[in-house]
Every structure is written in structure tokens, then in C-alpha cells.
Amino acid sequence: MLSLLIFIPIVVAIAIVLMGDKHAGKAYGLALLASLFVFAFALFVGIKFDPSLNQFQFVEQVNWITQFNIQYHLGIDGISYPLILLTSLLTPIVVVTSRTSPKQKYHQYLASFLIMEGLMIGVFCALDGFLFYLFWESMLIPMFIIIGLWGGNNRVYATVKFFLYTFLGSVFMLIALIYLYFKTGGYSISDFHSVPLSMREQLLIFLAFLFAFAVKIPMWPVHTWLPDAHVEAPTGGSVILAAILLKMGGYGFLRFSLPIAPDASAYLSSFMIALSLVAIIYIGLVAIAQTDMKKLIAYSSISHMGFVTLGAFVFFNIGTQTASSETMSLALTGAMIQMISHGLISAALFLCVGVMYDRLHTRLISGYRGVVNSMPKFATLMVFFVLANAAVPGTSGFVGEFTIILASFRMNLWVAFFAAITLIIGASYSLWLIKRVIFGKPLNERISGMQEMTVIEALPLVTLAFLVLSLGLWPAPLVEIMSTSIENLVNHITFSKL
Amino acid sequence: MYELSLIALITPLVGGLLAGLIGSKVNKSFTHWITTLGIFISFSISCWILVEVFLNPSLFLNQNIYEWMSIAGFNFKAGILIDHLTVSMMAVVTFISLMVHIYSIGYMHDDPGYHRFFCYISLFTFAMLLLVMSNNLLQLFFGWEGVGLMSYLLIGFWYKKESAIQANFKAFIVNRVGDMGLLLGIAVIFSIIGSLDYQTIFNSSTELVKAKISITNGYSVSAITLACLLLFFGAMGKSAQMPLHVWLPDSMEGPTPISALIHAATMVTAGVYMVARMSPLFELSSVALSVVLIVGATTALCAGLLGIVMCDIKRIIAYSTISQLGYMMVAAGVSAYSASVFHLMTHAFFKSLLFLAAGSVIIALHHEQDIRKMGGLKQYMPITYLAALIGSLSLIGFPGFAGFFSKDALIEAVAHSSTVGSEFAYYCVLIGVFVTALYTFRFLFMVFHGQTRFKGGEQIKESSWVILIPLILLSIPSILIAWPTFGVLVFGDFFSDSIRQISSYELFGFEYQSPLSFLIHSFSGPVIYLSVIGIFAAWVGYIKKPELPYKISNQFTTIHRVLVNKFYFDHFYENVIAKNTAKLGSAFWKFGDIKIIDDFLVNGTAIRIQKLSTITKKMQTGYIYHYALMMVIGLSLLLAWVIIKS
């Protein structure tokens, strides 16, 4: 089952590439069909998925490279499934919206996204460390191509920066994986979880993984590749980058760092919390100063991802208080919800910027004012997503931050206080953006002449708005999918490996 | 009754959504009928439940609607709590909302955003009901931010006006500062009790008293005090208490009906409501009560002073609202929660009446809001004048009017209180009474009396009936509402199921008999005389000797300047806080991100590697004789080293 999820998009992508340049329409139809099929299939997997089972499901396990005991080992649990669903949801959205901006080598553009989809699902499914690494690294290639070929003027700098950053991070992860291979005699992630490790080993492994995940999420101070990459990437690239690629870092913390090195995680938690708070406040302030819409959203993404890392580490001992397993569940669930929610909201915001960019070909805030006058429907949706970005209750943006702030307070007053400042900073950069772009008198004739969204542009935004709203009003189903896996993770972390 | 109250909650939502989604495709009358109908149903049900409650005082409902989320045994739910406080609030909110809906049919008639307007005010009503009907803090927070959001959208309703979108941005951010306090207050309670349900919280409030929360190593405060202070900080934002009041005068940029509904009667009182709702907790922290008292008293007096120097008709009423909210907080601070809530209710009636009357004037004068350009409107708009007069008399606490009972009761309570700070508060509210009378009658005299100071007086007409009917309907409770309810609500035990009630004798220092005896009793206190002096002062200054105020302001220039600049709060926030935050963000970005991280660390590393490689590159010349020379030099050095070493 899971193999199909991974390989259908890849196979279709190859077919599209082979079809060649001439059949843009057919390529589009095929890509859309394939991505929708994968989404339907992912939903079907979800129906079959039993959230109450305390184990990996849909497991596929085949020996692959026997000399090194590398296995083709797939499986999902409540932590990976929501991310897979998110991936399979956003790919058709990207495919649909790609139609409005015809590009050179359109079929290859589509194929890159489909390949990305397969590889990203692979990352979330892999239960073998080597396989995980393979997916993780090969994912860089299509993204590299997407930004490098269809990107903006300064795309070469951005792609090289993006590639070097993430690649450098991953190298350390590879070293950690090889060390763990020697320790356990294989690459099975479950074995990694259970192998006892000394504090020294744990610390080194934790740091090695940290390099890879911190770059990906990204955490301050290794975050500067993201705004550049976003600014240069085409709309679809930004959507996938913000919505899913960043989540790999968060997923990595939950799947590798915490369970493999629980004692090191606890030992370094204050450090991680400090970095998270820097991301939330410092980066939030930086976002206020931005003049480019995409950069603003990129910085706001980093700030929001700060909540993910905060949620992942906040429950460890600060001072004298000891974490209750309930607080741990609260914080980790919050981190997961924040990831899903940010995936939806940031994707929508980048699509919104794309809609405006397609009309006026500028991303500068100063190039806009009073868009609501000519595009009232679009303005309504954009205001909605911006409010969700500012974590207004009733939208999914609120759920994760609320949960994490509650959990933080159970551990430490000040951590919660600094995290809660995001209520002000987040509202400031979000609402100031729409004040300058959406509201006001039209800046010039080009603004008053902007065409209202087409159906193709509106459909993805409406879908995302519906999801953001439903998740905000009723997060219980999502929480239920994750609860057993998170409980399991919490139980695992609370046992020392020493 | 659960189903009924659910319907009362939902109908404004449905009406608002229909108006917003399909209203513009149908027509205007569909929009105002569907939304007004929604509110009317909600209002009728509220009244029905209110009557039921009066007939059967033990009626009580606490039921969850659905589970929002449940993590590791922590349950977050949406639910309805119907008790005497809720049902009174429901009745007030839906009544004012209904009046404003009807009024807006006339007021917004020619506005291109007609459908949007009705959609927003109905959704606002839904959010407000969500807030007051909640049985837990999470849903309260939903409603709390929901009303803030609708207020944001309505202040910026005329989005082409630069001042409007500046005002709504400011309102949202200032409110968010308060909301941060509220959220942290909720987090304090959750961290100790592990639940956000009111009933659970109140039942285990002793745990909050016992628990300590460490601020720094070795220093900790009691959880109850911290929780109450943080909750009150939230209330300060919403209920515009100083120093978080700055957004409310600016919010007057929105259409006048919403000023009446949101920024006078309902949303801004949410803070007062929340303090009353949380009274079982506030009662346990004397520190928090004193803070409430002192902040409230300061606000009551200072905002009133600002009301005297404002020239915009709506801003005068806005400062008056801030001042009256201060009065409500004062009452809460001396534990007279029922008096606080009662003043909230009477204020809702007479203040929305005043706002709607002001709106009637504004629309008659084609959106002129400067009272210096009004005057003598009494003869042109008799019904509006009468409404404004009734509202004003009720506001200053003229004996017999609704505002008299509520304000006098709370001043009595302050006089008999022994809470720390109550003496200071007593003087504040007493001077406040004089100030209130002064600015109210200054407004009334300058708008309706004296000479006309505008052009084209003949064309000024009384507003249409759809505007006047709400004025008339609001005038009635502004005069009479206290007579049947005062005794039961303030001195009786009507609110005892929801508000921590202290015996009225303990609070007020005398036995209550009847409204009439209360009225007679009040003549022995200073309050009535102070308001009479206030009216007299206004009469002298604005009818008898109109040049006097100028003389005074010229005499006391410094005081006048401080007042006209609104105590420099806006100045401070804009020039010190907002500007420096933006500068800080810019500095972090340009210096931290670009200079240090990008230029020095990231690109710097790349450049250094490049430089290093240019140096090493030079050795790779490709000429054999260069390499041969290198080899010879290398060999000789090696040889030399071996020889020297041996």
C-alpha cells in the first residue's frame, strides 16, 4: 500500500517527462489525476488505519542490501500519517494552481512536483534509517531543480545556498546513522529507539541529528537559506517548501532525536527551548521589518516553527519541576498540530501571494494597496488566512500555539510568557501586512484593474480555508489519530537509556 | 432549555452567514430581514429564559455541546452555562443588538457595504453570546477573540479611510496585548487545576490559593493572585482600562451603530463580565481586588477629564464609556459584583441610546462630528434631542433614572469598603460624578442648545422612523429599568448562583427596602449635589458665558495641553513603543540576519574558501619546470632537515 503511495507519483512523473514538451494539456491532466488519486488513496489508507493500535501499520519489509542489513522497510503510525495526508493534499493543489502561470518545460515542472511527492511520502514512511536517508537526500534534487530552473532572478544564489545548507546538515545525520548501524547491526529505526546509549554517545548523536533537522525546520541561526529560497522559488515551490519540507525537521525530532537520545534531549532541552524562543520572538520581529511579502511569510514560518521545537522540548526538566507524562503529551500533540496547521496556512498564504504576483509581477508590499477594491473575494480569503496566521481562535493556527503555551506554563512561567508574546508580534506582522496590501484606497490603476480570482485560483484557497476552519473548530479527530502514537512516544522518552 | 439556548446562540450565526454569503446575490431587504430575524429569535428566547428564571430561581443549566479536543486526559469542551448572570447578559446583548440591527437599516441604507455590515454585526452578536454563554475559559477566549475580530473588521469597515484602517490595526494589537494576559491567566489556572471548566475551577479554587508559582529562583507568588492579575490584564484590554484604553477612542472611526453595539454596550463590557464571572477567584486575592479597584478608579476619573476637552461628538461618548467602565471595575474591586453587573446593564441601555442619538445627529448633518459646528439642534430634531437628554440624565445619575441607581449603589459600596485603595477610589469616583455631569451637559448644550453653528439649517430634518424607533425603545429602559430590577439584582440574591455574593449589609452598610427609599436615602450623600454642580458648571460655561472655557484653557495651558494630548498615551505608544519595535525588527534583520549570519558566516565562509583556493590555485601552473623546481626545493629542504636532525 505505502509503496504505491510512493511510486505512483514517481512513475507518472517519468511518463510525463517521456511524453515530451508538446502535450502540456495532457501532462497537466495526467499529473492532476495522479495526484488526486494519491490523495484519495491516502484517505483510503486513513480509513483502514487504526489509531488505537500501538504499533506501525501497513508495514512492508523486504531485505534490500543484505551485506549491510539494509531493508526496504515501510510503515506508518499516528505521527507520520497526518503528514502523509498533508503531502498528498498539497500536491494536487500545487498541480492545479500551476496551470495559471505557463512556464517553459511545463511538463518537467509537473514531473518534479510528482517526484517530490513520492519522495516526501517516502521520508514519512521509511522505517529503515538508510532508506530514510535516501529519500531525505534525493528529495533535495527535484526541489533544487524547481527553484533553479523556474525560479526568480537570483535563483542560482538561492539554490546553492539551499543545497549546501541542507546537504551539510544531512552529512552529520549520515554519520550518526552509520554509528547507529555499527551499534545495532542494522538500520532499523525501531532498533535505534531501543538500543542503550551512553550519555556521551547520545549527545553526539543528538547534535549530529540536530544539524540536519535544525537546518530543515529551520531554527535560528541556520535559517537564512529559507527566505532566499522562498523569494526565488516559483509559487508551487514555495508552497511545498513551507508546507512540507519544513515539517521534515519537526518529524525528525519526533522520530529520531527524542526517542534515540532521550537523555541528551533532556540535557539539552534548555538550549533547544532558548533557540525556539529566539525563533519565536527575534524572527517575529524580523518579520515585521520585511518589505517583500514572500520574505515576510517565510520569516513568519520560521517563527511558527519555533513553536514546533518548543513543543518538542519544553516538557523536560527546567529547574526542579519534573514533567508529567500528561504535559509531555500535551506539548508533543501541540507540536504536531502546529505542523499540520502551519502546512495548511503557509501554503495558502504563498498561494495568495502567487495570485497577486501573477497579476502585478511584484512581491513588494509597497507595490500594493487596496487590493480589496478590485478583488473582494480574494481579499476575504487572504484576510482569513492572515488571521489564521495570527492564531485567531477558530482557526487551526490557534490550536497548536494554545496547547503549547498551556504545556509550557506547566513547566515554566517565563517560557510560556515569552512564547505568548507571539500573540502580539504575530498579530503585528500579519495584520500590518493586510493593512498595507489589502485595505486602503487603490494605489494606482493597475491595482484597480486587477481581475478577481479565477475558479482555478479560488478552489485551492477555499479548500484550505475549509480545512483551517474545521481543524480550528474541531481538532479532536486529528488529535485522536495521533494520541496513541504520542502516548507511546512519551512512554519511550520517559525511560532513561543510561 | 438546552436546545432553546443552543438555538439562541446559533441563529445570529446563521443569519450573519446567510447575509454574508448570499445576501448580495438576493437583495438588501433579504439581508436585513434574515439577520434581524436571527437576532429577534435569539432575543425572544433570551427573554423567555429570563422569565423562566424569575419564575423558577433554581433553574440552572450546565451542559457541554461537544468535545473540542482531548489530550491525555485533559478535556477541552464547548458548552453552555445558563445561570442568572448569563441569562441577564443574553437579554441585554440581544436587545441592544436587535435595536442596532433595526437602526442600521436606516443608518447604513446607502452604504455599498450593506450586506457586509449586517453579516459582521450578526456574527459579532454570535461571538458575544458565545462569550457570555460559555461554561469554560477556553470558549470564553474564543468569544473574547471573536468579538475582538469582529470589532476589528467593523472599525475598519470603511476600508478606504486611512484613519479607519489605522484605528482597527491599533485596536487589534492593543487588544492582543490584553489577550496575552488573559491567555497566560488561563494557563496559570490550567497548570494548577488541569481543567478550564468553570465549575471544576471554582470547586477546586483552594488549590489555587495553596499553590505557589515561582517567578525567579527563591521568589514565588500565590497562583491565585497571579491568575487574577493576568485575567484582569486581559479585562483591561477589552474593557479599555488605562493604560490599555487607547484603542477605544480611535475605534470611533467605525460606523456609529457599531459604536453603540460594540464599543459601548457589549464587547467593551466583556472584561467586566469576565471579572464578575471569575468573582469566586477574585474574592480569594485581596491584591488582585485592590489592583482592580485602583485601575478602575483611575480610569473612571482620568477618562472623564478627557471627555471635557474632546470636540468630536463620538469621542466624547467614547471617553465617557471608558470612564463608566472604570466605574464598573471599581464596583468589582470592592466586591460589589452585582452592582458592577447592574451598572453594566443600565450603561448598555443609556450609552447605546446616546450613541444612536449621536448617530442620528451625525447623519442629519451629513457626517459632521465636530460639536463646535453644531448647536441649536433641539428645534430641528426634537425626538433625537429627547433621546439624548434621557441618555444624558441617566448617564450622570439623575435621581430616578436607571443610571442613578446603578451608580449610586456602587459609590455606596466604595464608601463602605475596606479594600486597600478604596479611599483613593472613593475620591476618584466622587470627582468623577462632577466630571461626568460636566462633560455630558457640555455635549448636550453644545449640540442641541444655543446658537446654530452650521450652514443650511432649513434642510436639517428629524431622522426616519427606523432610526427613531430604536431610540424610543432604548429610552424606556434607560429611565425605568432599575425600578423593578434594582432590589432583586443588586441587593437580592439573584446572582448568587453565579457571582460570589456578599451580604448586602456588609457591602453597602445599610438595609435596602425599596427603590424609593434608596432614592430618598441618596439625598443625604454628596453624589446628587455633585452632579447638579456639574450641570450648573456646564450651563455657565456653554450657555451663559461661552467665552469662559476659552479663558480657563488659556489660563491653565499646561493642563489643557496634557488633556488635549490625552495624557500623551498615544504619543508614547506610537513614538516610543511602536517605532522602536519596528526599528528593533529592522535592526535584527539588517544586522543580525544579513550582516552577521549571511555576510560574515554564510557567504563569508564561501568567500574565505574561495580566497584560500585562489592562493593554492597559483601553485598549479601546469609548467613542468615549475613542478621540477618545487621538487628540487622540497628535496633539498627534506635533505637539510634530515642532515640537521642527525
Interface residues (C-beta under 8 A of the other chain):
Chain A: K161 P221 T224 Y282 L285 V286 A287 I288 A289 Q290 G319 S325 E326 S329 L330 T333 G370 V372 N373 L387 V392 P393 G394 V399 F402 T403 I405 L406 S408 F409 R410 L413 A416 F417 A420 I421 L423 I424 A427 S428 L431 W432 K435 I438 F439 G440 K441 L473 W474 P475 A476 V479 S483 E487 V490
Chain B: Y66 E67 W68 M69 S70 I71 A72 G73 F74 F141 F142 E145 G146 L149 Y152 G156 Y159 K160 E162 I165 Q166 F169 F172 I173 R176 V177 D179 M180 L183 L184 I186 A187 V188 F190 S191 G194 I213 S214 I215 N217 T581 A582 L584 G585 S586 F588 W589 K590 G592 D593 I597 D598 L601 V602
